[in-house]
């Protein structure tokens, strides 16, 4: 099994891997927006995750940590290690649904979103 061994400042964070078929990713993100608390304190995070299962609908998380400027991150791609169990697993809400059920679920979500948009328009006096 291919694994990602992730280290921060010399300390082991996780060893992530998925058997057979799936997705494995390591994402380093920096976010600073003008209209919230990230303006003064930008968000710097490391996420190690992936997905498995039919249509890759089971999402896995091994690591979700804050990073600071100056941290040294290392990702080793290895085939000689065993993966640790993910810290979090969750199924996509559409997992196991047939096409009609999936479309009905999407319709319900869109109707809810449209109701919220119409309410905001009414509040702005534009409806």
VONU-716760 format. One record per atom (N, C-alpha, C): x, y, z; residue in one letter; residue number from 0; atom name. Coordinates in nm, 2 decimals, always signed. Layout:
# VONU-716760
- xx / yy / zz / rest / nr / atom
- X / Y / Z / a / NUM / CA
...
This chain:
# VONU-716760
- xx / yy / zz / rest / nr / atom
- +0.08 / -0.12 / +0.00 / x / 0 / N
- +0.00 / +0.00 / +0.00 / x / 0 / CA
- +0.09 / +0.12 / +0.00 / x / 0 / C
- +0.05 / +0.22 / -0.08 / x / 1 / N
- +0.12 / +0.35 / -0.09 / x / 1 / CA
- +0.08 / +0.43 / +0.03 / x / 1 / C
- +0.17 / +0.49 / +0.11 / x / 2 / N
- +0.14 / +0.57 / +0.22 / x / 2 / CA
- +0.21 / +0.71 / +0.22 / x / 2 / C
- +0.15 / +0.80 / +0.28 / x / 3 / N
- +0.21 / +0.93 / +0.30 / x / 3 / CA
- +0.25 / +0.94 / +0.45 / x / 3 / C
- +0.38 / +0.95 / +0.48 / x / 4 / N
- +0.42 / +0.97 / +0.62 / x / 4 / CA
- +0.45 / +1.12 / +0.63 / x / 4 / C
- +0.38 / +1.18 / +0.73 / x / 5 / N
- +0.38 / +1.33 / +0.74 / x / 5 / CA
- +0.45 / +1.36 / +0.88 / x / 5 / C
- +0.55 / +1.45 / +0.87 / x / 6 / N
- +0.63 / +1.50 / +0.98 / x / 6 / CA
- +0.62 / +1.65 / +0.99 / x / 6 / C
- +0.61 / +1.70 / +1.11 / x / 7 / N
- +0.62 / +1.85 / +1.13 / x / 7 / CA
- +0.73 / +1.87 / +1.23 / x / 7 / C
- +0.83 / +1.96 / +1.19 / x / 8 / N
- +0.94 / +1.99 / +1.28 / x / 8 / CA
- +1.00 / +1.87 / +1.35 / x / 8 / C
- +1.02 / +1.77 / +1.27 / x / 9 / N
- +1.08 / +1.64 / +1.31 / x / 9 / CA
- +0.99 / +1.55 / +1.39 / x / 9 / C
- +0.87 / +1.59 / +1.42 / x / 10 / N
- +0.78 / +1.50 / +1.50 / x / 10 / CA
- +0.68 / +1.44 / +1.41 / x / 10 / C
- +0.65 / +1.31 / +1.42 / x / 11 / N
- +0.56 / +1.24 / +1.34 / x / 11 / CA
- +0.42 / +1.29 / +1.37 / x / 11 / C
- +0.35 / +1.32 / +1.26 / x / 12 / N
- +0.20 / +1.36 / +1.26 / x / 12 / CA
- +0.11 / +1.24 / +1.23 / x / 12 / C
- +0.14 / +1.17 / +1.12 / x / 13 / N
- +0.06 / +1.06 / +1.08 / x / 13 / CA
- +0.12 / +0.98 / +0.96 / x / 13 / C
- +0.07 / +0.86 / +0.95 / x / 14 / N
- +0.10 / +0.78 / +0.83 / x / 14 / CA
- -0.03 / +0.74 / +0.77 / x / 14 / C
- -0.07 / +0.80 / +0.65 / x / 15 / N
- -0.20 / +0.78 / +0.59 / x / 15 / CA
- -0.18 / +0.69 / +0.47 / x / 15 / C
- -0.28 / +0.61 / +0.45 / x / 16 / N
- -0.28 / +0.52 / +0.33 / x / 16 / CA
- -0.42 / +0.46 / +0.30 / x / 16 / C
- -0.45 / +0.43 / +0.18 / x / 17 / N
- -0.57 / +0.36 / +0.14 / x / 17 / CA
- -0.54 / +0.24 / +0.06 / x / 17 / C
- -0.61 / +0.13 / +0.09 / x / 18 / N
- -0.58 / +0.00 / +0.02 / x / 18 / CA
- -0.65 / +0.01 / -0.12 / x / 18 / C
- -0.59 / -0.06 / -0.21 / x / 19 / N
- -0.65 / -0.09 / -0.34 / x / 19 / CA
- -0.68 / +0.04 / -0.41 / x / 19 / C
- -0.81 / +0.09 / -0.41 / x / 20 / N
- -0.85 / +0.20 / -0.49 / x / 20 / CA
- -0.90 / +0.31 / -0.40 / x / 20 / C
- -0.88 / +0.43 / -0.43 / x / 21 / N
- -0.92 / +0.55 / -0.35 / x / 21 / CA
- -0.84 / +0.67 / -0.39 / x / 21 / C
- -0.85 / +0.77 / -0.29 / x / 22 / N
- -0.79 / +0.90 / -0.31 / x / 22 / CA
- -0.71 / +0.92 / -0.18 / x / 22 / C
- -0.59 / +0.97 / -0.19 / x / 23 / N
- -0.51 / +1.01 / -0.07 / x / 23 / CA
- -0.45 / +1.15 / -0.10 / x / 23 / C
- -0.47 / +1.25 / -0.01 / x / 24 / N
- -0.42 / +1.38 / -0.04 / x / 24 / CA
- -0.36 / +1.44 / +0.09 / x / 24 / C
- -0.27 / +1.53 / +0.07 / x / 25 / N
- -0.21 / +1.62 / +0.17 / x / 25 / CA
- -0.22 / +1.76 / +0.12 / x / 25 / C
- -0.29 / +1.85 / +0.20 / x / 26 / N
- -0.32 / +1.98 / +0.15 / x / 26 / CA
- -0.27 / +2.08 / +0.26 / x / 26 / C
- -0.19 / +2.17 / +0.22 / x / 27 / N
- -0.14 / +2.28 / +0.30 / x / 27 / CA
- -0.21 / +2.41 / +0.25 / x / 27 / C
- -0.29 / +2.47 / +0.34 / x / 28 / N
- -0.37 / +2.59 / +0.30 / x / 28 / CA
- -0.33 / +2.71 / +0.38 / x / 28 / C
- -0.33 / +2.82 / +0.32 / x / 29 / N
- -0.32 / +2.95 / +0.38 / x / 29 / CA
- -0.44 / +3.03 / +0.33 / x / 29 / C
- -0.51 / +3.09 / +0.43 / x / 30 / N
- -0.63 / +3.17 / +0.40 / x / 30 / CA
- -0.63 / +3.30 / +0.47 / x / 30 / C
- -0.65 / +3.41 / +0.40 / x / 31 / N
- -0.67 / +3.54 / +0.47 / x / 31 / CA
- -0.78 / +3.61 / +0.39 / x / 31 / C
- -0.89 / +3.64 / +0.46 / x / 32 / N
- -1.00 / +3.71 / +0.40 / x / 32 / CA
- -1.02 / +3.85 / +0.46 / x / 32 / C
- -1.07 / +3.94 / +0.38 / x / 33 / N
- -1.08 / +4.08 / +0.43 / x / 33 / CA
- -1.19 / +4.10 / +0.53 / x / 33 / C
- -1.29 / +4.01 / +0.54 / x / 34 / N
- -1.41 / +4.04 / +0.61 / x / 34 / CA
- -1.44 / +3.95 / +0.73 / x / 34 / C
- -1.33 / +3.88 / +0.78 / x / 35 / N
- -1.35 / +3.80 / +0.91 / x / 35 / CA
- -1.22 / +3.80 / +0.99 / x / 35 / C
- -1.22 / +3.72 / +1.09 / x / 36 / N
- -1.10 / +3.72 / +1.18 / x / 36 / CA
- -0.97 / +3.67 / +1.11 / x / 36 / C
- -0.99 / +3.61 / +0.99 / x / 37 / N
- -0.86 / +3.57 / +0.92 / x / 37 / CA
- -0.79 / +3.69 / +0.87 / x / 37 / C
- -0.85 / +3.80 / +0.86 / x / 38 / N
- -0.78 / +3.92 / +0.82 / x / 38 / CA
- -0.66 / +3.95 / +0.91 / x / 38 / C
- -0.69 / +3.95 / +1.04 / x / 39 / N
- -0.58 / +3.98 / +1.14 / x / 39 / CA
- -0.49 / +3.86 / +1.16 / x / 39 / C
- -0.55 / +3.74 / +1.16 / x / 40 / N
- -0.48 / +3.62 / +1.18 / x / 40 / CA
- -0.51 / +3.52 / +1.07 / x / 40 / C
- -0.43 / +3.51 / +0.97 / x / 41 / N
- -0.45 / +3.42 / +0.86 / x / 41 / CA
- -0.45 / +3.28 / +0.91 / x / 41 / C
- -0.53 / +3.19 / +0.84 / x / 42 / N
- -0.54 / +3.05 / +0.87 / x / 42 / CA
- -0.44 / +2.98 / +0.79 / x / 42 / C
- -0.36 / +2.90 / +0.86 / x / 43 / N
- -0.26 / +2.81 / +0.80 / x / 43 / CA
- -0.28 / +2.67 / +0.85 / x / 43 / C
- -0.32 / +2.58 / +0.77 / x / 44 / N
- -0.36 / +2.45 / +0.81 / x / 44 / CA
- -0.30 / +2.34 / +0.72 / x / 44 / C
- -0.28 / +2.22 / +0.78 / x / 45 / N
- -0.24 / +2.10 / +0.71 / x / 45 / CA
- -0.35 / +2.00 / +0.72 / x / 45 / C
- -0.40 / +1.95 / +0.61 / x / 46 / N
- -0.50 / +1.84 / +0.61 / x / 46 / CA
- -0.45 / +1.72 / +0.54 / x / 46 / C
- -0.46 / +1.61 / +0.60 / x / 47 / N
- -0.42 / +1.48 / +0.54 / x / 47 / CA
- -0.55 / +1.40 / +0.54 / x / 47 / C
- -0.60 / +1.36 / +0.42 / x / 48 / N
- -0.72 / +1.29 / +0.41 / x / 48 / CA
- -0.73 / +1.21 / +0.28 / x / 48 / C
- -0.85 / +1.16 / +0.26 / x / 49 / N
- -0.87 / +1.08 / +0.13 / x / 49 / CA
- -1.01 / +1.03 / +0.13 / x / 49 / C
- -1.04 / +0.94 / +0.04 / x / 50 / N
- -1.17 / +0.88 / +0.03 / x / 50 / CA
- -1.16 / +0.74 / -0.03 / x / 50 / C
- -1.25 / +0.66 / +0.00 / x / 51 / N
- -1.25 / +0.52 / -0.04 / x / 51 / CA
- -1.40 / +0.48 / -0.07 / x / 51 / C
- -1.42 / +0.36 / -0.11 / x / 52 / N
- -1.55 / +0.30 / -0.13 / x / 52 / CA
- -1.60 / +0.33 / -0.27 / x / 52 / C
- -1.72 / +0.27 / -0.29 / x / 53 / N
- -1.78 / +0.28 / -0.42 / x / 53 / CA
- -1.80 / +0.43 / -0.45 / x / 53 / C
- -1.75 / +0.47 / -0.56 / x / 54 / N
- -1.76 / +0.62 / -0.60 / x / 54 / CA
- -1.69 / +0.71 / -0.51 / x / 54 / C
- -1.60 / +0.65 / -0.42 / x / 55 / N
- -1.52 / +0.73 / -0.33 / x / 55 / CA
- -1.60 / +0.82 / -0.24 / x / 55 / C
- -1.71 / +0.76 / -0.18 / x / 56 / N
- -1.81 / +0.84 / -0.10 / x / 56 / CA
- -1.78 / +0.83 / +0.05 / x / 56 / C
- -1.68 / +0.75 / +0.09 / x / 57 / N
- -1.64 / +0.75 / +0.24 / x / 57 / CA
- -1.52 / +0.84 / +0.25 / x / 57 / C
- -1.53 / +0.95 / +0.32 / x / 58 / N
- -1.43 / +1.04 / +0.34 / x / 58 / CA
- -1.35 / +1.02 / +0.47 / x / 58 / C
- -1.22 / +1.02 / +0.46 / x / 59 / N
- -1.13 / +0.99 / +0.57 / x / 59 / CA
- -1.04 / +1.11 / +0.61 / x / 59 / C
- -1.01 / +1.13 / +0.74 / x / 60 / N
- -0.92 / +1.23 / +0.78 / x / 60 / CA
- -0.82 / +1.17 / +0.88 / x / 60 / C
- -0.70 / +1.19 / +0.85 / x / 61 / N
- -0.59 / +1.14 / +0.94 / x / 61 / CA
- -0.54 / +1.26 / +1.03 / x / 61 / C
- -0.54 / +1.38 / +0.97 / x / 62 / N
- -0.47 / +1.49 / +1.03 / x / 62 / CA
- -0.53 / +1.62 / +0.98 / x / 62 / C
- -0.56 / +1.71 / +1.08 / x / 63 / N
- -0.61 / +1.84 / +1.04 / x / 63 / CA
- -0.56 / +1.94 / +1.15 / x / 63 / C
- -0.44 / +2.00 / +1.12 / x / 64 / N
- -0.37 / +2.07 / +1.23 / x / 64 / CA
- -0.34 / +2.21 / +1.18 / x / 64 / C
- -0.33 / +2.31 / +1.28 / x / 65 / N
- -0.28 / +2.44 / +1.25 / x / 65 / CA
- -0.13 / +2.44 / +1.23 / x / 65 / C
- -0.08 / +2.52 / +1.14 / x / 66 / N
- +0.06 / +2.53 / +1.11 / x / 66 / CA
- +0.10 / +2.67 / +1.14 / x / 66 / C
- +0.23 / +2.70 / +1.17 / x / 67 / N
- +0.28 / +2.83 / +1.19 / x / 67 / CA
- +0.39 / +2.86 / +1.10 / x / 67 / C
- +0.41 / +2.99 / +1.07 / x / 68 / N
- +0.53 / +3.02 / +0.99 / x / 68 / CA
- +0.65 / +2.97 / +1.05 / x / 68 / C
- +0.74 / +2.91 / +0.98 / x / 69 / N
- +0.86 / +2.86 / +1.03 / x / 69 / CA
- +0.86 / +2.71 / +1.05 / x / 69 / C
- +0.74 / +2.65 / +1.05 / x / 70 / N
- +0.72 / +2.50 / +1.06 / x / 70 / CA
- +0.79 / +2.44 / +0.94 / x / 70 / C
- +0.85 / +2.33 / +0.96 / x / 71 / N
- +0.91 / +2.25 / +0.85 / x / 71 / CA
- +0.82 / +2.12 / +0.84 / x / 71 / C
- +0.77 / +2.11 / +0.72 / x / 72 / N
- +0.68 / +1.99 / +0.69 / x / 72 / CA
- +0.75 / +1.90 / +0.59 / x / 72 / C
- +0.73 / +1.77 / +0.62 / x / 73 / N
- +0.79 / +1.67 / +0.53 / x / 73 / CA
- +0.68 / +1.56 / +0.50 / x / 73 / C
- +0.67 / +1.53 / +0.37 / x / 74 / N
- +0.58 / +1.42 / +0.33 / x / 74 / CA
- +0.66 / +1.32 / +0.26 / x / 74 / C
- +0.67 / +1.20 / +0.32 / x / 75 / N
- +0.74 / +1.09 / +0.25 / x / 75 / CA
- +0.64 / +1.00 / +0.18 / x / 75 / C
- +0.66 / +0.97 / +0.06 / x / 76 / N
- +0.58 / +0.87 / -0.01 / x / 76 / CA
- +0.64 / +0.74 / +0.00 / x / 76 / C
- +0.58 / +0.64 / +0.07 / x / 77 / N
- +0.64 / +0.52 / +0.10 / x / 77 / CA
- +0.55 / +0.40 / +0.07 / x / 77 / C
- +0.61 / +0.29 / +0.03 / x / 78 / N
- +0.53 / +0.16 / +0.01 / x / 78 / CA
- +0.56 / +0.06 / +0.12 / x / 78 / C
- +0.66 / +0.09 / +0.21 / x / 79 / N
- +0.70 / -0.01 / +0.30 / x / 79 / CA
- +0.64 / +0.01 / +0.44 / x / 79 / C
- +0.54 / +0.10 / +0.46 / x / 80 / N
- +0.48 / +0.13 / +0.59 / x / 80 / CA
- +0.34 / +0.09 / +0.59 / x / 80 / C
- +0.28 / +0.07 / +0.71 / x / 81 / N
- +0.14 / +0.05 / +0.73 / x / 81 / CA
- +0.07 / +0.18 / +0.77 / x / 81 / C
- -0.04 / +0.20 / +0.71 / x / 82 / N
- -0.12 / +0.32 / +0.75 / x / 82 / CA
- -0.18 / +0.31 / +0.88 / x / 82 / C
- -0.19 / +0.43 / +0.95 / x / 83 / N
- -0.26 / +0.43 / +1.07 / x / 83 / CA
- -0.41 / +0.44 / +1.04 / x / 83 / C
- -0.49 / +0.41 / +1.14 / x / 84 / N
- -0.64 / +0.42 / +1.12 / x / 84 / CA
- -0.67 / +0.57 / +1.11 / x / 84 / C
- -0.76 / +0.61 / +1.02 / x / 85 / N
- -0.80 / +0.75 / +1.02 / x / 85 / CA
- -0.87 / +0.80 / +1.14 / x / 85 / C
- -0.85 / +0.93 / +1.18 / x / 86 / N
- -0.91 / +0.98 / +1.30 / x / 86 / CA
- -1.06 / +1.00 / +1.28 / x / 86 / C
- -1.10 / +1.03 / +1.16 / x / 87 / N
- -1.24 / +1.05 / +1.13 / x / 87 / CA
- -1.28 / +0.98 / +1.00 / x / 87 / C
- -1.40 / +0.93 / +0.99 / x / 88 / N
- -1.46 / +0.87 / +0.87 / x / 88 / CA
- -1.61 / +0.92 / +0.86 / x / 88 / C
- -1.65 / +0.96 / +0.75 / x / 89 / N
- -1.79 / +0.99 / +0.73 / x / 89 / CA
- -1.83 / +0.96 / +0.59 / x / 89 / C
- -1.96 / +0.91 / +0.57 / x / 90 / N
- -2.01 / +0.88 / +0.44 / x / 90 / CA
- -2.08 / +1.00 / +0.38 / x / 90 / C
- -2.06 / +1.02 / +0.26 / x / 91 / N
- -2.13 / +1.12 / +0.18 / x / 91 / CA
- -2.28 / +1.10 / +0.19 / x / 91 / C
- -2.36 / +1.20 / +0.20 / x / 92 / N
- -2.51 / +1.19 / +0.22 / x / 92 / CA
- -2.57 / +1.11 / +0.10 / x / 92 / C
- -2.50 / +1.11 / -0.01 / x / 93 / N
- -2.56 / +1.05 / -0.13 / x / 93 / CA
- -2.51 / +0.90 / -0.15 / x / 93 / C
- -2.43 / +0.86 / -0.06 / x / 94 / N
- -2.37 / +0.72 / -0.07 / x / 94 / CA
- -2.49 / +0.62 / -0.07 / x / 94 / C
- -2.49 / +0.53 / -0.16 / x / 95 / N
- -2.58 / +0.42 / -0.17 / x / 95 / CA
- -2.72 / +0.46 / -0.23 / x / 95 / C
- -2.74 / +0.58 / -0.27 / x / 96 / N
- -2.86 / +0.62 / -0.33 / x / 96 / CA
- -2.87 / +0.59 / -0.48 / x / 96 / C
- -2.98 / +0.55 / -0.52 / x / 97 / N
- -3.00 / +0.54 / -0.67 / x / 97 / CA
- -3.01 / +0.67 / -0.73 / x / 97 / C
- -3.01 / +0.68 / -0.86 / x / 98 / N
- -3.01 / +0.81 / -0.93 / x / 98 / CA
- -3.13 / +0.90 / -0.90 / x / 98 / C
- -3.25 / +0.84 / -0.89 / x / 99 / N
- -3.37 / +0.91 / -0.86 / x / 99 / CA
- -3.37 / +0.97 / -0.72 / x / 99 / C
- -3.32 / +0.89 / -0.63 / x / 100 / N
- -3.31 / +0.94 / -0.49 / x / 100 / CA
- -3.21 / +1.05 / -0.47 / x / 100 / C
- -3.10 / +1.03 / -0.55 / x / 101 / N
- -2.99 / +1.13 / -0.54 / x / 101 / CA
- -3.05 / +1.27 / -0.60 / x / 101 / C
- -3.12 / +1.26 / -0.71 / x / 102 / N
- -3.17 / +1.38 / -0.77 / x / 102 / CA
- -3.28 / +1.44 / -0.68 / x / 102 / C
- -3.36 / +1.36 / -0.61 / x / 103 / N
- -3.46 / +1.42 / -0.52 / x / 103 / CA
- -3.39 / +1.49 / -0.40 / x / 103 / C
- -3.28 / +1.43 / -0.35 / x / 104 / N
- -3.20 / +1.50 / -0.25 / x / 104 / CA
- -3.15 / +1.63 / -0.29 / x / 104 / C
- -3.09 / +1.63 / -0.41 / x / 105 / N
- -3.04 / +1.76 / -0.47 / x / 105 / CA
- -3.15 / +1.86 / -0.49 / x / 105 / C
- -3.27 / +1.82 / -0.53 / x / 106 / N
- -3.38 / +1.91 / -0.55 / x / 106 / CA
- -3.42 / +1.97 / -0.41 / x / 106 / C
- -3.43 / +1.89 / -0.31 / x / 107 / N
- -3.46 / +1.94 / -0.18 / x / 107 / CA
- -3.36 / +2.04 / -0.13 / x / 107 / C
- -3.23 / +2.02 / -0.15 / x / 108 / N
- -3.12 / +2.11 / -0.11 / x / 108 / CA
- -3.14 / +2.24 / -0.19 / x / 108 / C
- -3.17 / +2.23 / -0.32 / x / 109 / N
- -3.18 / +2.35 / -0.40 / x / 109 / CA
- -3.30 / +2.43 / -0.37 / x / 109 / C
- -3.41 / +2.36 / -0.33 / x / 110 / N
- -3.53 / +2.43 / -0.29 / x / 110 / CA
- -3.51 / +2.51 / -0.16 / x / 110 / C
- -3.43 / +2.45 / -0.07 / x / 111 / N
- -3.40 / +2.51 / +0.06 / x / 111 / CA
- -3.31 / +2.64 / +0.03 / x / 111 / C
- -3.21 / +2.62 / -0.06 / x / 112 / N
- -3.12 / +2.73 / -0.09 / x / 112 / CA
- -3.20 / +2.85 / -0.16 / x / 112 / C
- -3.29 / +2.81 / -0.25 / x / 113 / N
- -3.37 / +2.91 / -0.32 / x / 113 / CA
- -3.46 / +2.99 / -0.22 / x / 113 / C
- -3.52 / +2.92 / -0.12 / x / 114 / N
- -3.60 / +2.98 / -0.01 / x / 114 / CA
- -3.51 / +3.08 / +0.06 / x / 114 / C
- -3.39 / +3.05 / +0.10 / x / 115 / N
- -3.30 / +3.14 / +0.17 / x / 115 / CA
- -3.26 / +3.26 / +0.08 / x / 115 / C
- -3.24 / +3.24 / -0.04 / x / 116 / N
- -3.21 / +3.35 / -0.13 / x / 116 / CA
- -3.33 / +3.44 / -0.14 / x / 116 / C
- -3.45 / +3.39 / -0.16 / x / 117 / N
- -3.57 / +3.47 / -0.17 / x / 117 / CA
- -3.59 / +3.55 / -0.04 / x / 117 / C
- -3.56 / +3.49 / +0.08 / x / 118 / N
- -3.58 / +3.56 / +0.20 / x / 118 / CA
- -3.48 / +3.68 / +0.21 / x / 118 / C
- -3.35 / +3.66 / +0.17 / x / 119 / N
- -3.25 / +3.76 / +0.17 / x / 119 / CA
- -3.29 / +3.88 / +0.07 / x / 119 / C
- -3.35 / +3.84 / -0.04 / x / 120 / N
- -3.40 / +3.94 / -0.13 / x / 120 / CA
- -3.51 / +4.02 / -0.07 / x / 120 / C
- -3.60 / +3.96 / +0.00 / x / 121 / N
- -3.71 / +4.03 / +0.07 / x / 121 / CA
- -3.66 / +4.12 / +0.17 / x / 121 / C
- -3.56 / +4.08 / +0.25 / x / 122 / N
- -3.50 / +4.16 / +0.35 / x / 122 / CA
- -3.43 / +4.29 / +0.29 / x / 122 / C
- -3.38 / +4.27 / +0.17 / x / 123 / N
- -3.31 / +4.38 / +0.10 / x / 123 / CA
- -3.42 / +4.47 / +0.02 / x / 123 / C
- -3.54 / +4.43 / +0.02 / x / 124 / N
- -3.65 / +4.50 / -0.05 / x / 124 / CA
- -3.64 / +4.48 / -0.20 / x / 124 / C
- -3.58 / +4.37 / -0.24 / x / 125 / N
- -3.57 / +4.35 / -0.39 / x / 125 / CA
- -3.66 / +4.24 / -0.44 / x / 125 / C
- -3.74 / +4.19 / -0.35 / x / 126 / N
- -3.83 / +4.07 / -0.40 / x / 126 / CA
- -3.96 / +4.12 / -0.46 / x / 126 / C
